[in-house]
């Protein structure tokens, strides 16, 4: 099966003269999964000290990171998107940086550029100055405010974990993840993300307003004389070990079949449902199936389970499929909604 990132160190081919380490046994995987699940529970606890009322969002973003993917956070201002990213970087031991996307932002402001240096002898040479993308957790704040030219600067970085500058490829730190934000309220002067870039986000996470109890706790926690802080629990190396463990978790045939049936049923070209064929202009590609396979394993590990279930597929269908689908003009005119269509498809995979 193809992977989300064939260039990742977890899937790099062994070099000449080197032998691959033996595959872990089932007992070793179970022991590693139990230990990692306990540490991930501590990660949740530490994040919960700072991020209140967004447990579902925290779990989805953690699932995306454990699966080795990127996430697009969509929500109104003031819901803690920036605070979530900085807290994740601290708790998970990753170097986090933030880039505010604006209409005048240039690709070199993200990737870096070559500058001309002159030494004491007068000899001139080019030197590469790395941009903020050279980190482990990049927050692309309001990514749709930058021009398509600047948005596309992240395409290679998100898929291949490297960037090409002046004909030279520069590897990014490992692990590397992009958490981008979008404001669904203000759309004037923005540039919608192209489908090719949306497909590179493993999932789209929608942030809703907290309930009354959570909002009350938030008021008391953030307007006093002290501010809650989260303590580091993992290191970047631990995160990579967790991502390798996710890929080693067993997946039952029923879960694999459910993923394949769900993704193929969401495409107008391969579905058996005439309603989908008429309402959906284009559907999810193979990368959606890969995302579901990895994300269901990650969700199982986060919950302390050894293997995913069909319930995991159903729970992750919306954040993984919705941004990879588009309604036809007729469906939009008839006020058909994608979430309702996905709910119908999910109901058939059980």
WOVENNOR-V977701 format. One line per field, one symbol per residue. burial: + if it has 9 or more other C-alpha atoms within 8 Angstrom, else -. Layout:
burial = ???
This chain:
burial = ---+-+-+--------------------++-+++-+++++++++-+++++++++--+++++-++++++++++++++--+-+--++++++++++++++++-+---+-+-++++++---+-----------++++++++++++++++++--++++-+++++++++-+------++-+++++++++------++-+---+++++++++++------++-++--++-------+-+++++--++-++++++-+-++--++-+++++++++++--+----+++++++++--++++++++++++++++-+++++++-++--+++++++++++++--++---+-+--++--++--+-
